[in-house]
Amino acid sequence: MSKIKGQTALVTGANRGIGQAFVEELLSAGAAKIYATARNVESLKNLVEQGSGRVVAIQLDVTDLDQVDRAAKNHTDVSLLINNAGIATFEGLIAAKDSNAARQEMETNYFGTLNMIRAFASTLGSNGGGAIINLSSIGGHVNFPVLGSYSASKAAVHSLTQGVRAELAAQGTLVAGVYPGPVDTSMAASFPMDKTAPNEVAKAVLTGVDAGEEDIYPDPMSIEMHAALRGDPKAVERQTSEMLPA
Ligand SMILES: NC(=O)c1ccc[n+]([C@@H]2O[C@H](COP(=O)([O-])OP(=O)(O)OC[C@H]3O[C@@H](n4cnc5c(N)ncnc54)[C@H](OP(=O)(O)O)[C@@H]3O)[C@@H](O)[C@H]2O)c1
């Protein structure tokens, strides 16, 4: 059975960037219903119109446990959970003036994802297993010092993905980690590299999940870097170590 077509999905951080692209590509791929969630529900207006009845807007900050638990209690038909919401402060680990940026990134990227999975795990189980998609980053496999604390938070998401996959295997939930390179959104606006369009990334991820893939490299740079990491990880580390914070 398809993990996408005819299924009910929930996307965090759906109001822009890759999250918005996920909603659009879920519509194209035949999802039955999509809960598009965002901190500011007004910012989802266009997507709801685009969905012609299939997109439902929900206010949701992934760091707010009350909101997360309410969403899980009120929406028990979810079978595909897309943990997309994330922040990048572009701070170094030592160059940052204090550890606040690092804490915020862990709070949103790691604990936000964990909050959502803990709240929705039993719903997915009741709905046949379903799937969870976690947005890590290629920076979750090798630290980019210019984004040092962000990379560390995405490494935490990678490890969380492996642990949750093991814990939810018995209920048949597919738990996929996604490791993109630079994507053309406001998050990567200051990153001086070739970027892939968010809709191409979202489409590649949904295709991968439908094929049962657990580790998804959805763009040319992530495919290339993943191959390089498998060949000579220290050489890749030396390469990224040249990208230092200002
Ligand atoms: N762009 C890239 O190059 C790239 C590469 C690898 C991985 N990723 C990952 O892909 C995901 C999407 O990134 P993007 O490029 O689309 O970034 P983006 O354009 O900056 O969008 C981030 C989204 O996350 C939402 N968000 C932030 N904190 C939130 C919170 N506490 N609760 C709920 N939503 C929250 C934002 O909502 P507001 O509008 O309210 O701020 C926004 O919708 C992130 O996890 C990111 O780390 C991105």
The ligand as a MOL file (V3000), in Angstrom:
LIG
                    3D

  0  0  0     0  0            999 V3000
M  V30 BEGIN CTAB
M  V30 COUNTS 48 52 0 0 0
M  V30 BEGIN ATOM
M  V30 1 N 17.4040 24.9320 3.1250 0
M  V30 2 C 18.4120 24.0610 3.2220 0
M  V30 3 O 19.4760 24.2380 2.5950 0
M  V30 4 C 18.2850 22.8200 4.0650 0
M  V30 5 C 19.2620 21.8200 3.9350 0
M  V30 6 C 19.1760 20.6800 4.7390 0
M  V30 7 C 18.1250 20.5250 5.6180 0
M  V30 8 N 17.1760 21.5200 5.7220 0 CHG=1
M  V30 9 C 16.1070 21.3230 6.7070 0
M  V30 10 O 14.8500 21.3300 6.0450 0
M  V30 11 C 13.8430 21.8370 6.9230 0
M  V30 12 C 13.0890 22.9720 6.2490 0
M  V30 13 O 14.0300 24.0130 5.9760 0
M  V30 14 P 13.7470 25.2300 4.9790 0
M  V30 15 O 14.9510 25.3720 4.1560 0
M  V30 16 O 12.4190 25.0980 4.3490 0 CHG=-1
M  V30 17 O 13.7690 26.4400 6.0400 0
M  V30 18 P 12.9000 27.7790 6.1330 0
M  V30 19 O 12.5510 28.2550 4.7870 0
M  V30 20 O 13.6830 28.6520 7.0560 0
M  V30 21 O 11.5700 27.2730 6.8690 0
M  V30 22 C 11.6210 26.7700 8.1670 0
M  V30 23 C 10.2170 26.4010 8.5950 0
M  V30 24 O 10.2730 25.8750 9.9340 0
M  V30 25 C 9.3230 26.5870 10.7060 0
M  V30 26 N 9.6520 26.5930 12.1310 0
M  V30 27 C 10.7670 27.0660 12.7500 0
M  V30 28 N 10.6610 26.8950 14.0870 0
M  V30 29 C 9.4490 26.3090 14.3120 0
M  V30 30 C 8.7650 25.8760 15.4720 0
M  V30 31 N 9.2750 26.0190 16.7090 0
M  V30 32 N 7.5460 25.2910 15.3220 0
M  V30 33 C 6.9960 25.1210 14.1010 0
M  V30 34 N 7.5790 25.5380 12.9660 0
M  V30 35 C 8.7980 26.1190 13.0790 0
M  V30 36 C 9.2970 27.9840 10.1070 0
M  V30 37 O 8.1450 28.6700 10.5430 0
M  V30 38 P 8.0680 30.3030 10.7100 0
M  V30 39 O 7.6640 30.8260 9.3620 0
M  V30 40 O 7.0740 30.5000 11.7810 0
M  V30 41 O 9.4640 30.7640 11.0900 0
M  V30 42 C 9.2870 27.6210 8.6410 0
M  V30 43 O 8.0150 27.2210 8.2270 0
M  V30 44 C 14.5820 22.2550 8.1960 0
M  V30 45 O 14.4970 21.2370 9.1620 0
M  V30 46 C 16.0060 22.4340 7.7240 0
M  V30 47 O 16.9420 22.3190 8.7740 0
M  V30 48 C 17.2260 22.6520 4.9700 0
M  V30 END ATOM
M  V30 BEGIN BOND
M  V30 1 1 1 2
M  V30 2 2 2 3
M  V30 3 1 2 4
M  V30 4 1 4 5
M  V30 5 2 4 48
M  V30 6 2 5 6
M  V30 7 1 6 7
M  V30 8 2 7 8
M  V30 9 1 8 9
M  V30 10 1 8 48
M  V30 11 1 9 10
M  V30 12 1 9 46
M  V30 13 1 10 11
M  V30 14 1 11 12
M  V30 15 1 11 44
M  V30 16 1 12 13
M  V30 17 1 13 14
M  V30 18 2 14 15
M  V30 19 1 14 16
M  V30 20 1 14 17
M  V30 21 1 17 18
M  V30 22 2 18 19
M  V30 23 1 18 20
M  V30 24 1 18 21
M  V30 25 1 21 22
M  V30 26 1 22 23
M  V30 27 1 23 24
M  V30 28 1 23 42
M  V30 29 1 24 25
M  V30 30 1 25 26
M  V30 31 1 25 36
M  V30 32 1 26 27
M  V30 33 1 26 35
M  V30 34 2 27 28
M  V30 35 1 28 29
M  V30 36 1 29 30
M  V30 37 2 29 35
M  V30 38 1 30 31
M  V30 39 2 30 32
M  V30 40 1 32 33
M  V30 41 2 33 34
M  V30 42 1 34 35
M  V30 43 1 36 37
M  V30 44 1 36 42
M  V30 45 1 37 38
M  V30 46 2 38 39
M  V30 47 1 38 40
M  V30 48 1 38 41
M  V30 49 1 42 43
M  V30 50 1 44 45
M  V30 51 1 44 46
M  V30 52 1 46 47
M  V30 END BOND
M  V30 END CTAB
M  END
